[in-house]
Amino acid sequence: MTNKLYYGDNLDVLRSSITSESVDLVYLDPPFNSNASYNVLFKAPSGAQSQAQIEAFDDTWHWNESAERAFDEVMASGHSDASIMLKAMRSALGENDMMAYLAMMAVRLIELHRVLKPTGSLYLHCDPTASHYLKILLDSIFGVKNFVNEIIWQRTGAHSDAKQGSAHFGRVHDSILFYSKATGFIWRPLWRMHDEAYLKSHYTQVDEAGRRFRWDNLTGPGGAAKGNPYYEVLGVSGYWRYSRERMEKLIAAGLVAIPKKGSRPSLKRYLDEQLGSPVTDLWDDISPLNSQAQERLGYPTQKPVALLERIIAASSNEGDVVLDPFCGCGTTVHAAQKLKRQWIGIDITHLAIALIERRMNEAFPGVAYEVHGVPKDADAARDLAERDKHEFQKWIVATIGGQPYTLNKPTREMEKEAASAGFYETGGQKLLKLQILTAAQVLDGERPRVPFGHTESLKKASRESEDRQARLL
C-alpha cells in the first residue's frame, strides 16, 4: 500500500523514506509570504489569531544555521547548475529571509526531482512574492527545456487588496509553475465548458429536435498547396478539408448541408457533442474557498479540491502515486483519493496530520493508509512527551480537537479543580464544564462530552460520493 502520511521535516522524510523514481506527480504549496503566516491553523471566535497557536514555520524562513546548512548541502549536492544559480542568488540578495527560503527550497526541489519518475511532473504553487526566483531555481534543477507552463490561478475576486488609497493594481492571482522531469511525461488534455457569451455568439442554431448547433466551414485551408482534395459536394466544387469518403458519410448522417441560398456546404456541429474549450494556462473558473464554502475546514490557506483535481487529472493516471511534501490540510491527498490515485503526504505539524486523518476518514470511510511519526499507543505518547513536551502538546491537542490535556492520570487536586468548575446544563444533560482526559484514554477513543450541536474548531469534511465524474473540467 502506498497511501502514507508522514509527520516530520519533508527533507528528512524524502531522503529516508521515498525511493528514487517512485512518484508520478508532485504538487507543493510551500508556506512563504513576507506579510503573513501560512501555517495558522486555528483562530479565535472573533476571527483573530489565537495567541496559543503553534506556528511551526515562524523561524523557518530566516537566515540562520538551518538556512546555511541547506545552502551548503546544495553546494555539495553535485548538482552543478543548481549550485551555480543558488550561489549567484546569494551574491545578489545577501543573507535575508528570501535567500533563506530559496536555500531551503533548493535542497528540497533537488530531492523532489530525484523521486520523480522520468514520466513525472511537478507543480509548484506560489504567489508573485517569490515566483520569479523559484522559476530560476526550477530551471536549474529540472532544465529550461522541461518548463511546461506558468499557470495563473485567479484566487480571489476583483476587490482583492486594491482598496481606496492603494497604489497598485489588485493582487488577485497565484502562480503554479509546471515542470516535467523529461520529455514524454504523462499528459491528458482537459476541457472546460464554453462560457455563455461564446455560446450565444456561436451556437445560434436549433434543429427540429431542439438540439443547439453551429455551422462550421468545410473548405480545406490552403487549398491544393496543402494537399486538400478537390471534388464536388452538393453541387459545389472546391478543395475540402475531408476525403471524399468521409464527406459522403457526413452527408449520409445529415451533418452536411447548405445553410442558406448561395452559401457553401457547411458542417453541423452540435453543442452536446463538443468537449468544450481546451483548458489554458489562465484558470479563472475555479473559485477560491470563501468562509461559507461547504468543503472549507477552517484552514486559512486551504485550496479548493477542484484545483487539485484538475492538476491530478491532467498529469497522472489512475493508480499513479501523487506526493505533496507540504500537505497542510490535505487537499492534495483528498483529490488523489477521489480520483483513484495513490498518495503520500508530508507535514511538519502534528495539527496538520491529525486534521488530514480526520478529513480522510470522514470523506472516505474505510480508506486505507499508514501514518508515520505520530504516537499510536500510550508508550509512544510517553516517549514523545519525554523527548519533546512541546511536540507532545501539539500532537495531543490536534488529536482531540480541543484544549491541552495530560499524559499521566489526573491528580486528586486536578479532579477537585475540574469538579469545582461545576456543570453545564443543556437538553436535559448535565456536563462538566472542565473535563480531563489522559493520552491513553484519547487513544482508546474517548473524547470530551460536549453539548449537542457543539461546533468544533475545524469543520468536518463531507463524505465523498462513490459516483465518478463523467468529465473533469
KEZAVEX-568841 format. One record per residue (C-alpha): residue in three letters; x negated, y, z. Coordinates in nm, 3 decimals. Layout:
# residues N
+------+---------+---------+---------+
! rest !       X !       Y !       Z !
+------+---------+---------+---------+
!  ala !       X !       Y !       Z !
...
+------+---------+---------+---------+
This chain:
# residues 473
+------+---------+---------+---------+
! rest !       X !       Y !       Z !
+------+---------+---------+---------+
!  met !   0.000 !   0.000 !   0.000 !
!  thr !  -0.137 !   0.342 !  -0.098 !
!  asn !   0.107 !   0.574 !   0.082 !
!  lys !  -0.102 !   0.727 !   0.360 !
!  leu !  -0.107 !   1.031 !   0.588 !
!  tyr !  -0.438 !   1.137 !   0.739 !
!  tyr !  -0.487 !   1.372 !   1.030 !
!  gly !  -0.825 !   1.541 !   1.010 !
!  asp !  -1.056 !   1.761 !   0.808 !
!  asn !  -0.989 !   1.676 !   0.444 !
!  leu !  -1.360 !   1.685 !   0.361 !
!  asp !  -1.429 !   1.409 !   0.614 !
!  val !  -1.127 !   1.207 !   0.500 !
!  leu !  -1.217 !   1.238 !   0.131 !
!  arg !  -1.571 !   1.118 !   0.199 !
!  ser !  -1.482 !   0.836 !   0.436 !
!  ser !  -1.151 !   0.705 !   0.306 !
!  ile !  -1.087 !   0.797 !  -0.059 !
!  thr !  -1.284 !   0.598 !  -0.314 !
!  ser !  -1.420 !   0.741 !  -0.639 !
!  glu !  -1.185 !   0.748 !  -0.939 !
!  ser !  -0.886 !   0.622 !  -0.740 !
!  val !  -0.646 !   0.918 !  -0.773 !
!  asp !  -0.437 !   1.017 !  -1.075 !
!  leu !  -0.325 !   1.365 !  -0.971 !
!  val !  -0.437 !   1.623 !  -0.715 !
!  tyr !  -0.228 !   1.919 !  -0.604 !
!  leu !  -0.361 !   2.158 !  -0.344 !
!  asp !  -0.240 !   2.482 !  -0.195 !
!  pro !  -0.532 !   2.580 !   0.031 !
!  pro !  -0.447 !   2.830 !   0.304 !
!  phe !  -0.607 !   3.164 !   0.229 !
!  asn !  -0.467 !   3.513 !   0.236 !
!  ser !  -0.650 !   3.818 !   0.358 !
!  asn !  -0.343 !   3.963 !   0.527 !
!  ala !  -0.155 !   3.665 !   0.670 !
!  ser !  -0.198 !   3.336 !   0.850 !
!  tyr !  -0.095 !   3.048 !   0.626 !
!  asn !  -0.051 !   2.791 !   0.897 !
!  val !   0.222 !   2.948 !   1.109 !
!  leu !   0.446 !   2.653 !   1.185 !
!  phe !   0.689 !   2.797 !   1.435 !
!  lys !   0.844 !   3.136 !   1.501 !
!  ala !   1.039 !   3.270 !   1.793 !
!  pro !   1.419 !   3.304 !   1.754 !
!  ser !   1.365 !   3.674 !   1.680 !
!  gly !   1.151 !   3.579 !   1.380 !
!  ala !   0.827 !   3.696 !   1.543 !
!  gln !   0.524 !   3.468 !   1.556 !
!  ser !   0.511 !   3.267 !   1.875 !
!  gln !   0.221 !   3.362 !   2.099 !
!  ala !   0.180 !   2.996 !   2.195 !
!  gln !   0.149 !   2.856 !   1.845 !
!  ile !  -0.165 !   2.678 !   1.736 !
!  glu !  -0.338 !   2.841 !   1.440 !
!  ala !  -0.575 !   2.578 !   1.311 !
!  phe !  -0.726 !   2.792 !   1.038 !
!  asp !  -0.775 !   3.105 !   1.248 !
!  asp !  -1.155 !   3.071 !   1.241 !
!  thr !  -1.191 !   2.863 !   0.926 !
!  trp !  -1.250 !   3.131 !   0.665 !
!  his !  -1.522 !   3.338 !   0.833 !
!  trp !  -1.892 !   3.322 !   0.758 !
!  asn !  -2.019 !   3.104 !   1.039 !
!  glu !  -2.208 !   2.778 !   1.088 !
!  ser !  -1.940 !   2.577 !   0.907 !
!  ala !  -1.950 !   2.805 !   0.603 !
!  glu !  -2.330 !   2.796 !   0.594 !
!  arg !  -2.324 !   2.417 !   0.618 !
!  ala !  -2.072 !   2.395 !   0.334 !
!  phe !  -2.290 !   2.621 !   0.121 !
!  asp !  -2.598 !   2.407 !   0.193 !
!  glu !  -2.408 !   2.088 !   0.105 !
!  val !  -2.316 !   2.231 !  -0.234 !
!  met !  -2.678 !   2.329 !  -0.291 !
!  ala !  -2.786 !   1.972 !  -0.208 !
!  ser !  -2.499 !   1.801 !  -0.391 !
!  gly !  -2.682 !   1.752 !  -0.719 !
!  his !  -2.403 !   1.939 !  -0.893 !
!  ser !  -2.627 !   2.199 !  -1.059 !
!  asp !  -2.356 !   2.407 !  -1.224 !
!  ala !  -2.160 !   2.444 !  -0.901 !
!  ser !  -2.478 !   2.523 !  -0.707 !
!  ile !  -2.583 !   2.793 !  -0.951 !
!  met !  -2.237 !   2.951 !  -0.955 !
!  leu !  -2.191 !   2.947 !  -0.577 !
!  lys !  -2.536 !   3.095 !  -0.524 !
!  ala !  -2.458 !   3.373 !  -0.771 !
!  met !  -2.130 !   3.444 !  -0.592 !
!  arg !  -2.311 !   3.471 !  -0.259 !
!  ser !  -2.559 !   3.715 !  -0.411 !
!  ala !  -2.271 !   3.928 !  -0.536 !
!  leu !  -2.029 !   3.903 !  -0.241 !
!  gly !  -2.258 !   3.858 !   0.058 !
!  glu !  -2.160 !   3.664 !   0.369 !
!  asn !  -1.797 !   3.764 !   0.419 !
!  asp !  -1.459 !   3.595 !   0.459 !
!  met !  -1.411 !   3.547 !   0.085 !
!  met !  -1.753 !   3.389 !   0.046 !
!  ala !  -1.684 !   3.157 !   0.340 !
!  tyr !  -1.360 !   3.050 !   0.174 !
!  leu !  -1.534 !   2.985 !  -0.158 !
!  ala !  -1.813 !   2.781 !   0.004 !
!  met !  -1.563 !   2.570 !   0.197 !
!  met !  -1.354 !   2.521 !  -0.119 !
!  ala !  -1.650 !   2.439 !  -0.344 !
!  val !  -1.766 !   2.141 !  -0.139 !
!  arg !  -1.409 !   2.009 !  -0.130 !
!  leu !  -1.348 !   2.060 !  -0.501 !
!  ile !  -1.661 !   1.855 !  -0.575 !
!  glu !  -1.513 !   1.569 !  -0.370 !
!  leu !  -1.173 !   1.604 !  -0.537 !
!  his !  -1.341 !   1.582 !  -0.878 !
!  arg !  -1.512 !   1.263 !  -0.760 !
!  val !  -1.192 !   1.088 !  -0.650 !
!  leu !  -1.000 !   1.169 !  -0.970 !
!  lys !  -0.972 !   0.906 !  -1.240 !
!  pro !  -1.101 !   1.003 !  -1.588 !
!  thr !  -0.736 !   1.043 !  -1.693 !
!  gly !  -0.655 !   1.255 !  -1.386 !
!  ser !  -0.573 !   1.621 !  -1.338 !
!  leu !  -0.594 !   1.883 !  -1.065 !
!  tyr !  -0.354 !   2.170 !  -0.993 !
!  leu !  -0.485 !   2.438 !  -0.754 !
!  his !  -0.216 !   2.674 !  -0.622 !
!  cys !  -0.337 !   3.019 !  -0.514 !
!  asp !  -0.248 !   3.386 !  -0.516 !
!  pro !  -0.433 !   3.666 !  -0.701 !
!  thr !  -0.645 !   3.736 !  -0.393 !
!  ala !  -0.889 !   3.461 !  -0.487 !
!  ser !  -0.765 !   3.304 !  -0.813 !
!  his !  -1.037 !   3.461 !  -1.029 !
!  tyr !  -1.316 !   3.330 !  -0.804 !
!  leu !  -1.157 !   2.985 !  -0.782 !
!  lys !  -1.129 !   2.964 !  -1.160 !
!  ile !  -1.501 !   3.029 !  -1.194 !
!  leu !  -1.572 !   2.757 !  -0.937 !
!  leu !  -1.343 !   2.512 !  -1.116 !
!  asp !  -1.511 !   2.593 !  -1.449 !
!  ser !  -1.845 !   2.500 !  -1.297 !
!  ile !  -1.719 !   2.174 !  -1.140 !
!  phe !  -1.470 !   2.046 !  -1.399 !
!  gly !  -1.621 !   2.213 !  -1.706 !
!  val !  -1.487 !   2.506 !  -1.906 !
!  lys !  -1.356 !   2.273 !  -2.175 !
!  asn !  -1.136 !   2.096 !  -1.921 !
!  phe !  -0.943 !   2.408 !  -1.825 !
!  val !  -0.586 !   2.344 !  -1.942 !
!  asn !  -0.362 !   2.626 !  -1.815 !
!  glu !  -0.325 !   2.908 !  -1.571 !
!  ile !   0.041 !   2.870 !  -1.474 !
!  ile !   0.220 !   3.176 !  -1.344 !
!  trp !   0.495 !   3.097 !  -1.094 !
!  gln !   0.731 !   3.378 !  -1.001 !
!  arg !   0.754 !   3.307 !  -0.632 !
!  thr !   0.976 !   3.595 !  -0.523 !
!  gly !   1.228 !   3.848 !  -0.650 !
!  ala !   1.159 !   4.178 !  -0.821 !
!  his !   1.171 !   4.374 !  -0.496 !
!  ser !   0.870 !   4.188 !  -0.354 !
!  asp !   0.641 !   4.433 !  -0.174 !
!  ala !   0.691 !   4.723 !  -0.416 !
!  lys !   0.868 !   4.934 !  -0.156 !
!  gln !   0.914 !   5.307 !  -0.166 !
!  gly !   0.574 !   5.472 !  -0.148 !
!  ser !   0.380 !   5.159 !  -0.261 !
!  ala !   0.101 !   5.246 !  -0.502 !
!  his !   0.116 !   4.923 !  -0.701 !
!  phe !   0.349 !   4.712 !  -0.913 !
!  gly !   0.550 !   4.449 !  -0.728 !
!  arg !   0.341 !   4.141 !  -0.649 !
!  val !   0.574 !   3.856 !  -0.735 !
!  his !   0.365 !   3.566 !  -0.862 !
!  asp !   0.124 !   3.291 !  -0.767 !
!  ser !  -0.126 !   3.124 !  -0.998 !
!  ile !  -0.161 !   2.749 !  -1.043 !
!  leu !  -0.491 !   2.653 !  -1.207 !
!  phe !  -0.457 !   2.332 !  -1.408 !
!  tyr !  -0.772 !   2.133 !  -1.497 !
!  ser !  -0.819 !   1.786 !  -1.637 !
!  lys !  -1.114 !   1.568 !  -1.546 !
!  ala !  -1.177 !   1.475 !  -1.909 !
!  thr !  -1.008 !   1.456 !  -2.246 !
!  gly !  -0.730 !   1.201 !  -2.280 !
!  phe !  -0.570 !   1.299 !  -1.949 !
!  ile !  -0.213 !   1.196 !  -1.865 !
!  trp !   0.033 !   1.441 !  -2.017 !
!  arg !   0.411 !   1.425 !  -2.055 !
!  pro !   0.576 !   1.729 !  -2.221 !
!  leu !   0.863 !   1.877 !  -2.023 !
!  trp !   1.165 !   2.078 !  -2.129 !
!  arg !   1.391 !   2.334 !  -1.968 !
!  met !   1.743 !   2.436 !  -2.055 !
!  his !   1.787 !   2.717 !  -2.307 !
!  asp !   1.882 !   3.046 !  -2.145 !
!  glu !   2.228 !   3.186 !  -2.209 !
!  ala !   2.104 !   3.470 !  -2.431 !
!  tyr !   1.935 !   3.219 !  -2.665 !
!  leu !   2.245 !   3.003 !  -2.680 !
!  lys !   2.466 !   3.299 !  -2.765 !
!  ser !   2.235 !   3.415 !  -3.044 !
!  his !   2.151 !   3.075 !  -3.198 !
!  tyr !   2.421 !   2.817 !  -3.123 !
!  thr !   2.709 !   3.019 !  -3.261 !
!  gln !   2.896 !   2.741 !  -3.445 !
!  val !   3.151 !   2.492 !  -3.310 !
!  asp !   3.274 !   2.192 !  -3.510 !
!  glu !   3.622 !   2.043 !  -3.513 !
!  ala !   3.532 !   1.816 !  -3.219 !
!  gly !   3.429 !   2.117 !  -3.010 !
!  arg !   3.055 !   2.046 !  -3.029 !
!  arg !   2.828 !   2.350 !  -3.036 !
!  phe !   2.564 !   2.364 !  -3.312 !
!  arg !   2.345 !   2.588 !  -3.527 !
!  trp !   2.234 !   2.579 !  -3.890 !
!  asp !   1.863 !   2.506 !  -3.942 !
!  asn !   1.652 !   2.572 !  -4.251 !
!  leu !   1.567 !   2.263 !  -4.464 !
!  thr !   1.326 !   2.435 !  -4.702 !
!  gly !   0.976 !   2.291 !  -4.696 !
!  pro !   0.738 !   2.557 !  -4.561 !
!  gly !   0.458 !   2.631 !  -4.807 !
!  gly !   0.634 !   2.463 !  -5.098 !
!  ala !   0.425 !   2.249 !  -5.331 !
!  ala !   0.098 !   2.376 !  -5.181 !
!  lys !   0.182 !   2.198 !  -4.854 !
!  gly !   0.288 !   1.876 !  -5.026 !
!  asn !   0.662 !   1.919 !  -4.978 !
!  pro !   0.873 !   1.705 !  -5.217 !
!  tyr !   1.079 !   1.869 !  -5.493 !
!  tyr !   1.425 !   1.735 !  -5.570 !
!  glu !   1.795 !   1.830 !  -5.579 !
!  val !   2.016 !   1.848 !  -5.268 !
!  leu !   2.389 !   1.915 !  -5.302 !
!  gly !   2.329 !   2.076 !  -5.642 !
!  val !   2.038 !   2.291 !  -5.527 !
!  ser !   1.684 !   2.210 !  -5.641 !
!  gly !   1.382 !   2.306 !  -5.438 !
!  tyr !   1.100 !   2.199 !  -5.207 !
!  trp !   1.231 !   2.033 !  -4.892 !
!  arg !   1.080 !   1.951 !  -4.553 !
!  tyr !   1.208 !   1.589 !  -4.559 !
!  ser !   1.164 !   1.300 !  -4.801 !
!  arg !   1.450 !   1.223 !  -5.039 !
!  glu !   1.528 !   0.904 !  -4.845 !
!  arg !   1.555 !   1.081 !  -4.510 !
!  met !   1.757 !   1.363 !  -4.664 !
!  glu !   2.008 !   1.114 !  -4.802 !
!  lys !   2.052 !   0.961 !  -4.456 !
!  leu !   2.115 !   1.306 !  -4.306 !
!  ile !   2.372 !   1.382 !  -4.576 !
!  ala !   2.546 !   1.048 !  -4.515 !
!  ala !   2.562 !   1.128 !  -4.144 !
!  gly !   2.735 !   1.458 !  -4.220 !
!  leu !   2.444 !   1.663 !  -4.088 !
!  val !   2.360 !   1.849 !  -4.413 !
!  ala !   2.598 !   2.097 !  -4.575 !
!  ile !   2.612 !   2.436 !  -4.742 !
!  pro !   2.730 !   2.677 !  -4.468 !
!  lys !   2.879 !   2.933 !  -4.698 !
!  lys !   2.910 !   3.006 !  -5.068 !
!  gly !   2.582 !   3.094 !  -5.230 !
!  ser !   2.365 !   2.967 !  -4.943 !
!  arg !   2.120 !   2.679 !  -4.950 !
!  pro !   2.176 !   2.339 !  -4.786 !
!  ser !   2.114 !   2.351 !  -4.412 !
!  leu !   2.086 !   2.104 !  -4.126 !
!  lys !   2.332 !   2.088 !  -3.837 !
!  arg !   2.151 !   2.084 !  -3.502 !
!  tyr !   2.387 !   2.002 !  -3.215 !
!  leu !   2.315 !   2.160 !  -2.878 !
!  asp !   2.397 !   1.841 !  -2.686 !
!  glu !   2.123 !   1.653 !  -2.878 !
!  gln !   1.844 !   1.902 !  -2.807 !
!  leu !   1.587 !   1.864 !  -2.531 !
!  gly !   1.584 !   2.236 !  -2.464 !
!  ser !   1.289 !   2.477 !  -2.468 !
!  pro !   0.938 !   2.344 !  -2.403 !
!  val !   0.808 !   2.440 !  -2.059 !
!  thr !   0.543 !   2.710 !  -2.098 !
!  asp !   0.281 !   2.845 !  -1.858 !
!  leu !   0.529 !   3.103 !  -1.723 !
!  trp !   0.754 !   2.941 !  -1.460 !
!  asp !   1.031 !   3.183 !  -1.371 !
!  asp !   1.307 !   2.923 !  -1.349 !
!  ile !   1.212 !   2.763 !  -1.015 !
!  ser !   1.337 !   2.973 !  -0.728 !
!  pro !   1.140 !   3.013 !  -0.406 !
!  leu !   1.292 !   2.887 !  -0.082 !
!  asn !   1.486 !   3.155 !   0.098 !
!  ser !   1.597 !   3.128 !   0.459 !
!  gln !   1.927 !   2.968 !   0.354 !
!  ala !   1.783 !   2.703 !   0.121 !
!  gln !   1.910 !   2.356 !   0.209 !
!  glu !   1.566 !   2.195 !   0.176 !
!  arg !   1.394 !   2.456 !   0.392 !
!  leu !   1.244 !   2.305 !   0.708 !
!  gly !   1.128 !   2.624 !   0.878 !
!  tyr !   0.772 !   2.612 !   0.744 !
!  pro !   0.683 !   2.962 !   0.614 !
!  thr !   0.470 !   2.861 !   0.315 !
!  gln !   0.690 !   2.567 !   0.212 !
!  lys !   0.712 !   2.523 !  -0.166 !
!  pro !   1.027 !   2.401 !  -0.343 !
!  val !   1.041 !   2.032 !  -0.429 !
!  ala !   1.131 !   2.125 !  -0.789 !
!  leu !   0.792 !   2.293 !  -0.832 !
!  leu !   0.606 !   1.978 !  -0.734 !
!  glu !   0.842 !   1.757 !  -0.931 !
!  arg !   0.751 !   1.948 !  -1.246 !
!  ile !   0.378 !   1.910 !  -1.183 !
!  ile !   0.402 !   1.542 !  -1.092 !
!  ala !   0.632 !   1.458 !  -1.384 !
!  ala !   0.401 !   1.631 !  -1.634 !
!  ser !   0.071 !   1.481 !  -1.519 !
!  ser !   0.140 !   1.134 !  -1.381 !
!  asn !   0.337 !   0.817 !  -1.442 !
!  glu !   0.545 !   0.603 !  -1.208 !
!  gly !   0.320 !   0.412 !  -0.971 !
!  asp !   0.031 !   0.660 !  -1.004 !
!  val !  -0.146 !   0.800 !  -0.697 !
!  val !  -0.085 !   1.165 !  -0.603 !
!  leu !  -0.312 !   1.334 !  -0.348 !
!  asp !  -0.255 !   1.657 !  -0.153 !
!  pro !  -0.551 !   1.744 !   0.074 !
!  phe !  -0.372 !   2.043 !   0.235 !
!  cys !  -0.030 !   1.883 !   0.260 !
!  gly !   0.129 !   2.122 !   0.513 !
!  cys !   0.496 !   2.033 !   0.549 !
!  gly !   0.475 !   1.753 !   0.291 !
!  thr !   0.649 !   1.885 !  -0.020 !
!  thr !   0.399 !   1.708 !  -0.246 !
!  val !   0.441 !   1.367 !  -0.085 !
!  his !   0.818 !   1.418 !  -0.078 !
!  ala !   0.827 !   1.488 !  -0.453 !
!  ala !   0.587 !   1.199 !  -0.522 !
!  gln !   0.805 !   0.954 !  -0.330 !
!  lys !   1.117 !   1.084 !  -0.507 !
!  leu !   0.955 !   1.027 !  -0.849 !
!  lys !   0.829 !   0.680 !  -0.754 !
!  arg !   0.461 !   0.765 !  -0.725 !
!  gln !   0.221 !   0.651 !  -0.456 !
!  trp !   0.083 !   0.929 !  -0.238 !
!  ile !  -0.188 !   1.041 !   0.002 !
!  gly !  -0.151 !   1.345 !   0.228 !
!  ile !  -0.417 !   1.505 !   0.447 !
!  asp !  -0.378 !   1.785 !   0.701 !
!  ile !  -0.585 !   1.921 !   0.985 !
!  thr !  -0.292 !   1.988 !   1.219 !
!  his !  -0.101 !   1.732 !   1.421 !
!  leu !   0.201 !   1.957 !   1.383 !
!  ala !   0.198 !   1.911 !   1.006 !
!  ile !   0.152 !   1.535 !   1.020 !
!  ala !   0.439 !   1.496 !   1.268 !
!  leu !   0.662 !   1.715 !   1.052 !
!  ile !   0.583 !   1.511 !   0.740 !
!  glu !   0.654 !   1.183 !   0.922 !
!  arg !   0.989 !   1.315 !   1.030 !
!  arg !   1.065 !   1.457 !   0.686 !
!  met !   0.985 !   1.134 !   0.504 !
!  asn !   1.178 !   0.916 !   0.748 !
!  glu !   1.485 !   1.138 !   0.719 !
!  ala !   1.474 !   1.186 !   0.341 !
!  phe !   1.374 !   0.828 !   0.256 !
!  pro !   1.492 !   0.590 !   0.531 !
!  gly !   1.273 !   0.281 !   0.538 !
!  val !   0.989 !   0.440 !   0.339 !
!  ala !   0.660 !   0.256 !   0.398 !
!  tyr !   0.341 !   0.447 !   0.475 !
!  glu !   0.042 !   0.443 !   0.705 !
!  val !  -0.067 !   0.721 !   0.939 !
!  his !  -0.434 !   0.754 !   1.029 !
!  gly !  -0.594 !   0.963 !   1.302 !
!  val !  -0.298 !   1.006 !   1.540 !
!  pro !  -0.219 !   0.809 !   1.857 !
!  lys !   0.012 !   0.511 !   1.821 !
!  asp !   0.018 !   0.388 !   2.181 !
!  ala !  -0.036 !   0.521 !   2.531 !
!  asp !  -0.404 !   0.415 !   2.542 !
!  ala !  -0.476 !   0.604 !   2.218 !
!  ala !  -0.292 !   0.907 !   2.355 !
!  arg !  -0.502 !   0.894 !   2.672 !
!  asp !  -0.818 !   0.866 !   2.466 !
!  leu !  -0.721 !   1.176 !   2.264 !
!  ala !  -0.645 !   1.369 !   2.581 !
!  glu !  -0.982 !   1.279 !   2.730 !
!  arg !  -1.166 !   1.375 !   2.415 !
!  asp !  -0.979 !   1.695 !   2.336 !
!  lys !  -0.696 !   1.817 !   2.558 !
!  his !  -0.612 !   2.095 !   2.314 !
!  glu !  -0.561 !   1.847 !   2.030 !
!  phe !  -0.359 !   1.625 !   2.260 !
!  gln !  -0.131 !   1.919 !   2.340 !
!  lys !  -0.077 !   1.989 !   1.968 !
!  trp !  -0.001 !   1.624 !   1.899 !
!  ile !   0.245 !   1.573 !   2.182 !
!  val !   0.429 !   1.900 !   2.111 !
!  ala !   0.463 !   1.805 !   1.745 !
!  thr !   0.578 !   1.453 !   1.828 !
!  ile !   0.873 !   1.560 !   2.039 !
!  gly !   0.952 !   1.888 !   1.865 !
!  gly !   0.965 !   2.078 !   2.195 !
!  gln !   0.755 !   2.221 !   2.475 !
!  pro !   0.436 !   2.059 !   2.615 !
!  tyr !   0.481 !   1.754 !   2.833 !
!  thr !   0.244 !   1.545 !   3.036 !
!  leu !   0.039 !   1.232 !   2.981 !
!  asn !   0.049 !   1.099 !   3.339 !
!  lys !   0.360 !   1.014 !   3.536 !
!  pro !   0.515 !   1.328 !   3.687 !
!  thr !   0.418 !   1.405 !   4.045 !
!  arg !   0.673 !   1.444 !   4.321 !
!  glu !   0.624 !   1.820 !   4.309 !
!  met !   0.683 !   1.825 !   3.933 !
!  glu !   1.005 !   1.627 !   3.971 !
!  lys !   1.114 !   1.860 !   4.252 !
!  glu !   1.046 !   2.165 !   4.035 !
!  ala !   1.242 !   2.016 !   3.745 !
!  ala !   1.537 !   1.929 !   3.968 !
!  ser !   1.540 !   2.276 !   4.127 !
!  ala !   1.595 !   2.431 !   3.783 !
!  gly !   1.950 !   2.297 !   3.800 !
!  phe !   2.188 !   2.165 !   3.540 !
!  tyr !   2.329 !   2.294 !   3.216 !
!  glu !   2.697 !   2.204 !   3.169 !
!  thr !   2.843 !   2.167 !   2.821 !
!  gly !   3.104 !   1.943 !   2.660 !
!  gly !   3.171 !   1.764 !   2.986 !
!  gln !   2.800 !   1.681 !   3.025 !
!  lys !   2.553 !   1.788 !   3.292 !
!  leu !   2.198 !   1.807 !   3.158 !
!  leu !   1.884 !   1.900 !   3.346 !
!  lys !   1.752 !   2.236 !   3.230 !
!  leu !   1.395 !   2.120 !   3.280 !
!  gln !   1.305 !   1.764 !   3.178 !
!  ile !   0.972 !   1.581 !   3.200 !
!  leu !   0.857 !   1.305 !   2.966 !
!  thr !   0.524 !   1.123 !   2.957 !
!  ala !   0.339 !   1.033 !   2.637 !
!  ala !   0.423 !   0.666 !   2.692 !
!  gln !   0.795 !   0.748 !   2.710 !
!  val !   0.776 !   0.958 !   2.392 !
!  leu !   0.600 !   0.674 !   2.209 !
!  asp !   0.874 !   0.439 !   2.329 !
!  gly !   1.126 !   0.659 !   2.151 !
!  glu !   1.259 !   0.863 !   2.442 !
!  arg !   1.347 !   1.227 !   2.376 !
!  pro !   1.477 !   1.512 !   2.592 !
!  arg !   1.853 !   1.509 !   2.648 !
!  val !   1.986 !   1.823 !   2.484 !
!  pro !   2.334 !   1.968 !   2.432 !
!  phe !   2.527 !   1.854 !   2.129 !
!  gly !   2.457 !   2.083 !   1.834 !
!  his !   2.120 !   2.191 !   1.970 !
!  thr !   1.914 !   2.344 !   1.687 !
!  glu !   1.558 !   2.223 !   1.670 !
!  ser !   1.269 !   2.447 !   1.568 !
!  leu !   1.237 !   2.268 !   1.234 !
!  lys !   1.536 !   2.164 !   1.029 !
!  lys !   1.598 !   1.808 !   0.923 !
!  ala !   1.520 !   1.700 !   0.570 !
!  ser !   1.817 !   1.597 !   0.357 !
!  arg !   1.834 !   1.231 !   0.270 !
!  glu !   1.736 !   1.175 !  -0.092 !
!  ser !   1.977 !   1.001 !  -0.325 !
!  glu !   1.874 !   0.679 !  -0.492 !
!  asp !   2.001 !   0.818 !  -0.823 !
!  arg !   1.722 !   0.914 !  -1.059 !
!  gln !   1.726 !   1.237 !  -1.251 !
!  ala !   1.823 !   1.194 !  -1.614 !
!  arg !   1.578 !   1.463 !  -1.717 !
!  leu !   1.342 !   1.678 !  -1.514 !
!  leu !   1.342 !   2.038 !  -1.630 !
+------+---------+---------+---------+
